[in-house]
């Protein structure tokens, strides 16, 4: 997701909190940068301050909506009156939250918008070798036995299951499970896949396609 907020301490605090909730978060501090990021990357949710330097949040929202963006927009503003909420929604925002706000409410709204932004998934995702994943309950199992995964291992397995056996590159995993602060040259994806493969046990179901990426398969 993307947080566009010109109050740097607030933006960083929101980003840290959302990352603790297991979300990959990018940050921008002005409307022009936020719009550029939103047009380059397909975010699930955009947390957008309405009053931004440069291009306003209203304009960012209007342009994304006009361009057919599938990103869900949660508008933030210090003006919390009914007329302001209606104006924000009329611009194409999906939800509206006045400042100051409780972080717990922000998380709940972001999660609700995130569910609307992604294609519907079965309640439990299943894969080869008896692997299953319940995203709602954050539970992974193999042959009915629970597998204790970290948030990033869970995220990698979820992306591999979504791919349905197709290869997912390290770059794609880094973008979807981590965020833009992750070093593209890092070995974190390889290490995470290695520990995930070990935790899932034998026979291996996570396979490396040399020079390309990773896939799930019985062999």
Backbone bond lengths (Angstrom), bond angles and torsions (degrees), N, CA, C in turn:
res aa  C-N    CA-C-N  psi(-1)  N-CA   C-N-CA  omega(-1)  CA-C   N-CA-C  phi
1 X - - - 1.438 - - 1.513 109.49 -
2 X 1.341 115.03 167.44 1.456 121.08 -177.41 1.517 109.67 -125.32
3 X 1.335 116.35 130.96 1.459 122.71 174.89 1.522 107.82 -109.02
4 X 1.338 116.98 120.42 1.461 121.43 177.63 1.522 107.55 -115.90
5 X 1.311 116.06 106.55 1.472 122.80 -173.24 1.525 107.98 -151.19
6 X 1.355 117.51 126.63 1.455 120.18 -176.06 1.523 112.92 -81.23
7 X 1.322 118.79 -18.19 1.461 121.06 174.55 1.528 106.93 -78.96
8 X 1.340 115.66 99.03 1.465 120.75 -170.65 1.530 112.99 -56.94
9 X 1.342 119.90 -47.30 1.475 118.81 179.41 1.526 112.38 -58.84
10 X 1.344 116.84 -40.05 1.456 119.74 179.29 1.516 111.01 -67.14
11 X 1.335 116.57 -43.82 1.463 120.39 -179.98 1.525 110.96 -60.09
12 X 1.325 116.46 -44.83 1.465 120.21 -178.45 1.524 110.86 -68.65
13 X 1.333 117.47 -37.12 1.461 120.64 178.72 1.524 110.83 -65.51
14 X 1.329 116.70 -43.29 1.467 120.65 177.55 1.523 110.42 -62.88
15 X 1.337 116.25 -44.22 1.467 119.89 -179.44 1.524 111.20 -62.01
16 X 1.340 116.98 -44.52 1.470 119.97 179.50 1.519 110.74 -61.80
17 X 1.328 115.85 -43.63 1.458 119.16 -179.38 1.513 112.63 -63.63
18 X 1.326 117.16 -42.36 1.463 120.57 179.79 1.528 111.08 -67.85
19 X 1.328 116.18 -35.74 1.471 119.00 177.00 1.525 110.68 -65.02
20 X 1.332 116.99 -35.88 1.467 119.73 176.62 1.523 111.20 -64.90
21 X 1.335 115.78 -23.24 1.468 120.36 176.57 1.522 111.88 -85.29
22 X 1.329 116.89 6.39 1.458 121.19 176.43 1.519 114.92 89.11
23 X 1.342 117.57 14.92 1.461 120.72 -178.23 1.525 110.68 -99.00
24 X 1.328 116.55 148.02 1.463 122.18 173.35 1.521 107.19 -89.56
25 X 1.328 116.66 123.78 1.467 121.17 -170.55 1.523 110.92 -128.88
26 X 1.338 116.15 128.92 1.460 122.73 168.53 1.525 107.98 -105.55
27 X 1.337 115.83 159.69 1.464 120.58 -176.18 1.527 110.07 -134.15
28 X 1.333 115.82 142.10 1.464 122.52 170.40 1.521 107.47 -136.39
29 X 1.338 115.93 152.62 1.459 119.66 -175.52 1.527 113.73 -115.62
30 X 1.325 117.68 6.53 1.464 120.71 175.21 1.519 108.81 -149.63
31 X 1.329 115.05 163.05 1.455 119.88 -173.67 1.506 114.33 -66.15
32 X 1.327 117.98 -38.34 1.466 120.48 -178.08 1.532 111.28 -65.07
33 X 1.339 115.71 -45.81 1.468 119.36 178.52 1.525 110.75 -65.50
34 X 1.334 116.28 -40.92 1.461 119.65 178.97 1.516 111.93 -61.35
35 X 1.326 116.92 -43.94 1.464 120.36 179.43 1.520 111.01 -63.91
36 X 1.326 116.61 -41.94 1.461 120.29 179.13 1.529 111.26 -60.77
37 X 1.321 116.57 -45.83 1.458 120.09 179.41 1.528 110.66 -62.99
38 X 1.336 116.74 -42.83 1.465 120.93 -176.83 1.516 112.01 -67.83
39 X 1.325 117.28 -26.24 1.460 120.37 179.48 1.523 111.99 -84.35
40 X 1.332 115.86 -23.72 1.471 120.22 179.87 1.517 111.68 -86.72
41 X 1.338 116.64 -39.29 1.462 121.94 -175.75 1.525 109.60 -113.96
42 X 1.319 116.42 137.95 1.466 121.39 179.10 1.525 107.90 -87.23
43 X 1.342 116.93 91.57 1.464 121.91 178.93 1.529 109.52 -81.52
44 X 1.328 115.96 150.86 1.461 120.08 173.35 1.523 110.38 -73.50
45 X 1.342 115.88 -45.00 1.464 120.71 -175.47 1.526 109.58 -136.13
46 X 1.327 115.29 138.62 1.455 122.92 174.32 1.523 108.72 -115.56
47 X 1.337 116.53 116.54 1.469 121.64 174.04 1.518 105.47 -92.72
48 X 1.323 116.79 109.94 1.462 122.23 -165.64 1.524 111.99 -122.24
49 X 1.334 115.94 116.59 1.460 120.09 173.66 1.527 108.70 -70.31
50 X 1.306 116.90 138.91 1.457 119.89 -176.99 1.530 111.99 -76.77
51 X 1.332 117.11 -33.49 1.466 121.79 -177.33 1.521 109.39 -103.10
52 X 1.334 116.30 98.24 1.453 121.98 -176.40 1.525 110.39 -123.31
53 X 1.332 116.96 151.08 1.473 118.95 172.85 1.525 110.10 -70.47
54 X 1.318 116.01 153.43 1.461 119.41 -177.39 1.518 109.39 73.54
55 X 1.320 116.08 -125.63 1.459 121.00 178.31 1.530 109.56 -73.71
56 X 1.308 117.56 128.44 1.460 121.35 -176.38 1.527 111.55 -70.95
57 X 1.319 115.09 160.45 1.452 119.68 175.65 1.517 111.78 -61.21
58 X 1.336 116.35 -35.81 1.467 120.55 177.14 1.525 110.58 -58.18
59 X 1.338 115.81 -44.98 1.461 120.34 -177.88 1.522 111.09 -68.84
60 X 1.329 116.60 -39.89 1.467 120.16 177.11 1.523 110.18 -59.25
61 X 1.323 116.19 -47.67 1.460 121.18 -179.54 1.526 110.74 -61.94
62 X 1.328 116.72 -44.18 1.461 120.83 -177.83 1.532 111.15 -62.94
63 X 1.335 116.60 -43.52 1.465 120.41 -178.39 1.527 111.63 -67.68
64 X 1.333 117.15 -40.34 1.465 120.00 178.48 1.525 110.64 -64.64
65 X 1.322 116.66 -42.55 1.457 120.75 179.45 1.522 110.82 -64.10
66 X 1.339 116.59 -44.20 1.462 120.90 -179.92 1.518 111.61 -63.91
67 X 1.349 116.10 -29.89 1.460 120.18 -179.66 1.516 113.61 -84.25
68 X 1.334 117.27 2.32 1.458 120.53 177.64 1.513 114.57 78.05
69 X 1.317 116.99 21.64 1.465 120.18 -179.58 1.526 110.89 -60.43
70 X 1.335 115.80 140.36 1.462 121.65 177.73 1.524 111.93 -90.63
71 X 1.329 116.50 -4.16 1.460 120.95 179.86 1.523 110.45 -66.59
72 X 1.332 116.21 131.48 1.460 120.81 177.29 1.531 109.37 -82.58
73 X 1.325 116.61 138.14 1.459 121.42 -173.87 1.526 110.85 -113.11
74 X 1.336 115.08 123.92 1.455 121.94 171.43 1.523 107.06 -106.79
75 X 1.336 116.55 111.52 1.457 121.80 -176.36 1.523 110.42 -86.80
76 X 1.341 116.11 132.67 1.462 122.35 175.60 1.515 109.52 -110.57
77 X 1.315 117.63 140.83 1.459 120.38 176.22 1.514 110.40 -159.56
78 X 1.341 114.39 153.00 1.459 119.77 175.86 1.520 110.88 -78.20
79 X 1.341 116.35 -17.59 1.466 121.03 178.90 1.528 108.34 -91.67
80 X 1.325 115.70 110.84 1.454 118.88 -172.77 1.505 115.45 -108.52
81 X 1.359 117.19 16.27 1.448 119.71 -179.16 1.509 112.63 -72.11
82 X 1.324 116.26 163.79 1.459 121.44 -178.88 1.525 111.75 -58.46
83 X 1.332 116.48 -43.41 1.466 119.71 -178.77 1.520 110.92 -61.51
84 X 1.345 116.94 -37.41 1.464 120.38 179.31 1.525 110.81 -68.44
85 X 1.318 116.87 -40.24 1.458 120.18 178.98 1.528 110.41 -64.12
86 X 1.321 116.25 -44.16 1.462 120.18 179.52 1.524 110.69 -62.78
87 X 1.342 116.61 -42.62 1.460 120.50 179.76 1.522 111.04 -60.69
88 X 1.345 116.44 -43.21 1.463 119.96 179.05 1.516 112.15 -63.16
89 X 1.310 116.84 -42.84 1.467 120.48 179.75 1.518 111.00 -68.03
90 X 1.328 116.99 -34.77 1.465 120.35 178.45 1.527 111.69 -65.50
91 X 1.319 116.92 -26.52 1.459 120.44 178.57 1.523 112.25 -74.69
92 X 1.324 116.25 -12.75 1.462 119.99 179.86 1.509 114.13 116.99
93 X 1.348 117.46 0.55 1.468 119.60 176.96 1.525 109.77 -65.06
94 X 1.328 115.55 148.01 1.462 120.65 -179.95 1.519 112.32 -91.12
95 X 1.329 116.49 -23.51 1.459 120.52 179.79 1.521 107.78 -155.07
96 X 1.315 115.58 168.22 1.452 121.13 -171.48 1.527 108.05 -145.18
97 X 1.340 116.78 133.00 1.459 120.65 -179.12 1.522 108.85 -138.02
98 X 1.326 116.32 123.18 1.454 120.88 -179.47 1.521 111.89 -83.47
99 X 1.322 116.59 148.95 1.464 122.66 174.51 1.531 108.79 -90.93
100 X 1.323 117.46 146.37 1.468 127.62 -7.88 1.523 110.70 -74.11
101 X 1.323 116.34 157.22 1.457 120.16 -178.22 1.523 109.86 -133.61
102 X 1.313 115.53 157.41 1.470 121.27 174.88 1.525 107.87 -81.10
103 X 1.325 116.49 131.93 1.461 119.74 -177.38 1.525 111.40 -59.18
104 X 1.330 116.93 -36.16 1.460 120.45 179.98 1.531 111.05 -60.42
105 X 1.330 116.22 -37.02 1.467 119.49 178.56 1.522 110.45 -69.55
106 X 1.322 116.56 -40.26 1.465 119.83 177.26 1.524 110.66 -58.50
107 X 1.324 116.96 -46.52 1.463 121.13 179.99 1.523 110.70 -60.38
108 X 1.331 116.64 -44.83 1.466 120.28 -179.19 1.523 111.24 -61.78
109 X 1.328 116.97 -41.85 1.462 120.53 -179.85 1.529 111.13 -68.87
110 X 1.326 116.28 -40.27 1.462 120.23 179.01 1.531 110.26 -63.38
111 X 1.326 117.01 -43.91 1.468 120.03 178.97 1.527 110.76 -62.60
112 X 1.323 116.91 -41.47 1.468 120.35 179.44 1.518 110.92 -62.56
113 X 1.327 117.07 -42.81 1.462 120.42 178.31 1.521 111.14 -67.95
114 X 1.339 116.42 -36.71 1.455 120.19 178.60 1.512 112.23 -61.65
115 X 1.325 117.19 -37.43 1.468 120.25 178.24 1.522 110.86 -65.95
116 X 1.313 116.95 -32.25 1.461 120.63 179.13 1.522 111.98 -78.20
117 X 1.344 116.55 -22.92 1.458 120.42 -174.21 1.522 112.89 -82.63
118 X 1.324 117.03 -25.73 1.458 120.22 -176.01 1.516 110.54 -103.76
119 X 1.344 117.12 148.71 1.458 120.02 178.06 1.519 110.95 -57.32
120 X 1.319 115.30 145.99 1.462 120.10 -179.55 1.521 110.96 -59.65
121 X 1.295 116.09 134.57 1.460 122.55 177.76 1.525 108.70 -114.24
122 X 1.325 117.14 152.76 1.459 118.68 175.77 1.519 109.50 -61.37
123 X 1.349 117.86 151.93 1.467 120.28 -179.37 1.519 112.23 -51.79
124 X 1.332 116.84 -38.56 1.457 121.06 176.61 1.520 108.19 -126.28
125 X 1.326 116.34 125.21 1.456 121.58 178.90 1.519 108.42 -87.90
126 X 1.307 117.20 134.22 1.462 121.22 -178.60 1.521 110.50 -121.64
127 X 1.330 114.62 151.07 1.452 120.65 -179.81 1.511 111.15 -142.44
128 X 1.308 116.98 -172.29 1.469 121.05 -177.76 1.526 111.80 -67.24
129 X 1.334 115.24 157.81 1.458 120.11 174.95 1.504 114.87 69.83
130 X 1.356 117.28 21.58 1.455 119.65 178.32 1.511 114.91 76.44
131 X 1.348 117.31 18.18 1.462 121.36 179.30 1.526 109.84 -83.42
132 X 1.311 116.94 134.37 1.467 121.01 175.59 1.519 109.50 -140.74
133 X 1.340 114.14 154.78 1.451 120.73 -176.09 1.523 108.21 -141.02
134 X 1.322 115.55 130.14 1.463 121.19 176.26 1.527 107.25 -111.71
135 X 1.361 118.07 96.03 1.469 120.08 -175.97 1.518 113.42 -61.10
136 X 1.322 117.56 -35.81 1.460 120.21 -177.26 1.530 111.19 -65.99
137 X 1.327 116.89 -40.62 1.466 121.18 -178.14 1.524 112.54 -94.01
138 X 1.354 115.81 -5.63 1.467 121.44 -178.10 1.516 111.04 56.97
139 X 1.324 115.05 48.05 1.470 121.11 -178.48 1.520 109.09 -123.33
140 X 1.325 116.09 131.76 1.464 122.62 174.51 1.517 109.04 -117.46
141 X 1.331 116.98 139.80 1.463 121.00 178.17 1.520 109.81 -138.25
142 X 1.334 114.96 158.70 1.465 121.34 169.02 1.517 107.26 -135.81
143 X 1.319 114.63 123.24 1.465 121.59 -176.48 1.524 110.80 53.33
144 X 1.336 115.16 37.83 1.454 120.53 176.63 1.512 115.46 83.46
145 X 1.336 117.14 -6.66 1.458 121.02 -179.65 1.531 109.83 -96.64
146 X 1.331 117.15 131.86 1.458 120.91 -179.25 1.521 111.36 -64.42
147 X 1.328 115.83 140.69 1.459 122.23 176.87 1.524 107.35 -117.47
148 X 1.318 117.01 121.66 1.460 122.16 -176.59 1.526 109.64 -82.71
149 X 1.334 116.90 107.02 1.463 121.69 -177.03 1.526 110.74 -114.72
150 X 1.335 115.30 148.03 1.456 120.04 170.13 1.531 108.38 -72.81
151 X 1.329 116.30 169.66 1.470 119.56 179.62 1.523 111.73 -60.14
152 X 1.325 117.45 -41.01 1.457 120.14 -178.60 1.525 111.11 -71.55
153 X 1.315 118.30 -39.26 1.469 120.38 175.44 1.521 110.32 -61.95
154 X 1.330 116.04 -41.32 1.464 120.79 177.63 1.527 109.88 -61.65
155 X 1.338 116.85 -43.83 1.451 120.96 -179.68 1.513 112.55 -63.77
156 X 1.328 116.81 -40.85 1.471 120.52 178.23 1.524 110.53 -64.19
157 X 1.330 116.80 -45.50 1.460 120.04 179.56 1.528 110.73 -62.63
158 X 1.326 116.92 -39.04 1.464 120.27 179.08 1.525 110.80 -62.53
159 X 1.330 117.21 -43.25 1.468 120.30 179.56 1.524 111.42 -66.02
160 X 1.320 117.57 -38.46 1.464 120.72 178.42 1.526 110.90 -66.83
161 X 1.324 116.86 -38.39 1.462 120.10 177.02 1.527 111.02 -66.89
162 X 1.325 116.67 -39.70 1.466 120.19 178.40 1.531 110.81 -60.81
163 X 1.324 116.00 -33.32 1.470 120.47 -176.75 1.528 112.01 -71.70
164 X 1.328 117.47 -15.85 1.466 120.26 175.18 1.513 114.91 62.17
165 X 1.329 117.65 34.92 1.458 120.92 178.85 1.515 113.58 98.74
166 X 1.335 117.72 -12.09 1.460 120.75 176.23 1.528 109.60 -74.14
167 X 1.317 115.67 157.93 1.458 120.41 -179.91 1.525 110.03 -76.54
168 X 1.335 115.31 135.17 1.468 122.08 175.07 1.523 106.98 -114.97
169 X 1.325 116.64 124.66 1.460 120.05 -176.46 1.526 111.75 -74.77
170 X 1.338 115.58 161.41 1.464 120.56 176.09 1.515 110.73 -60.81
171 X 1.343 116.07 -37.68 1.470 120.50 179.99 1.529 110.66 -63.43
172 X 1.332 116.96 -41.47 1.466 120.65 179.25 1.519 110.84 -65.17
173 X 1.329 116.93 -42.10 1.464 120.21 178.51 1.520 110.66 -64.73
174 X 1.319 116.99 -40.79 1.458 121.01 -179.90 1.523 110.04 -62.52
175 X 1.326 116.88 -40.17 1.467 121.01 -178.91 1.519 112.42 -70.75
176 X 1.346 116.52 -40.46 1.458 120.43 -172.48 1.524 113.52 -85.38
177 X 1.328 117.52 -31.79 1.460 120.47 -174.11 1.528 111.55 -100.80
178 X 1.331 117.10 -31.09 1.456 120.92 177.81 1.532 107.73 -103.55
179 X 1.304 120.29 -137.65 1.463 122.32 176.21 1.513 108.51 -157.38
180 X 1.334 116.41 -173.81 1.463 120.90 -173.03 1.521 112.84 -67.66
181 X 1.337 118.10 -14.40 1.456 120.40 178.14 1.525 112.52 -77.68
182 X 1.327 116.82 -11.89 1.460 120.22 179.27 1.531 109.57 -73.64
183 X 1.298 116.06 135.88 1.468 121.84 -179.85 1.527 109.79 -71.54
184 X 1.343 118.83 122.10 1.474 120.55 -179.91 1.522 112.95 -58.05
185 X 1.342 117.24 -23.91 1.462 120.30 -179.06 1.521 112.61 -89.33
186 X 1.317 117.07 1.24 1.463 120.35 -176.06 1.531 111.35 -68.87
187 X 1.329 114.62 155.91 1.469 120.29 175.78 1.521 111.29 -97.55
188 X 1.345 116.52 12.62 1.468 119.63 -172.79 1.521 112.89 -61.94
189 X 1.358 117.21 -35.07 1.461 118.90 178.98 1.521 109.95 -66.22
190 X 1.323 116.88 -46.19 1.468 120.54 -179.77 1.524 111.09 -60.87
191 X 1.320 116.73 -42.79 1.466 120.67 -179.73 1.530 110.58 -66.12
192 X 1.343 116.64 -42.36 1.464 120.17 179.76 1.518 111.33 -64.24
193 X 1.334 116.75 -42.08 1.465 120.32 177.33 1.522 110.24 -63.18
194 X 1.305 116.99 -39.19 1.475 121.23 -179.85 1.532 110.50 -62.39
195 X 1.340 117.14 -45.81 1.464 119.22 -179.89 1.533 110.97 -70.35
196 X 1.328 117.03 -34.86 1.470 120.40 176.76 1.517 110.04 -63.05
197 X 1.310 116.73 -46.17 1.468 121.33 179.78 1.539 110.27 -59.17
198 X 1.328 115.88 -42.50 1.469 120.45 -179.83 1.519 111.35 -64.31
199 X 1.346 116.75 -42.57 1.460 120.52 -178.30 1.529 112.04 -67.98
200 X 1.336 116.85 -33.58 1.463 119.70 -179.88 1.529 111.62 -73.55
201 X 1.320 117.55 -19.73 1.462 120.68 173.25 1.521 114.87 80.66
202 X 1.317 115.15 -170.49 1.467 122.90 -176.92 1.523 111.68 -101.30
203 X 1.335 117.41 152.27 1.465 125.85 -7.65 1.522 110.72 -69.70
204 X 1.348 117.72 149.56 1.462 121.04 -175.91 1.532 111.79 -60.75
205 X 1.333 116.12 141.74 1.466 120.55 176.19 1.532 111.66 -117.97
206 X 1.335 116.90 -13.38 1.462 120.70 176.49 1.529 107.18 -100.29
207 X 1.323 115.71 117.87 1.456 120.61 -174.34 1.519 111.29 -117.15
208 X 1.323 115.15 140.87 1.461 121.89 176.68 1.513 109.61 -89.74
209 X 1.315 116.53 127.33 1.463 122.04 172.34 1.523 105.48 -101.75
210 X 1.320 116.11 103.48 1.461 121.87 -169.63 1.528 111.48 -54.13
211 X 1.331 114.50 127.34 1.454 120.45 177.41 1.515 114.33 79.04
212 X 1.329 117.39 -1.19 1.468 120.19 -176.77 1.530 111.32 -122.72
213 X 1.347 117.13 -56.65 1.456 119.74 -177.90 1.508 112.29 163.68
214 X 1.336 116.25 -139.39 1.465 121.88 -174.44 1.510 110.16 -136.11
215 X 1.326 114.55 153.41 1.476 119.81 177.71 1.519 108.73 -148.51
216 X 1.338 115.07 160.36 1.459 121.28 173.44 1.516 108.59 -97.94
217 X 1.305 116.01 139.43 1.453 120.22 177.91 1.510 111.43 -173.81
218 X 1.322 115.91 157.68 1.463 119.70 179.38 1.512 111.20 -69.92
219 X 1.323 116.50 -23.59 1.477 119.67 -179.94 1.513 109.62 -152.40
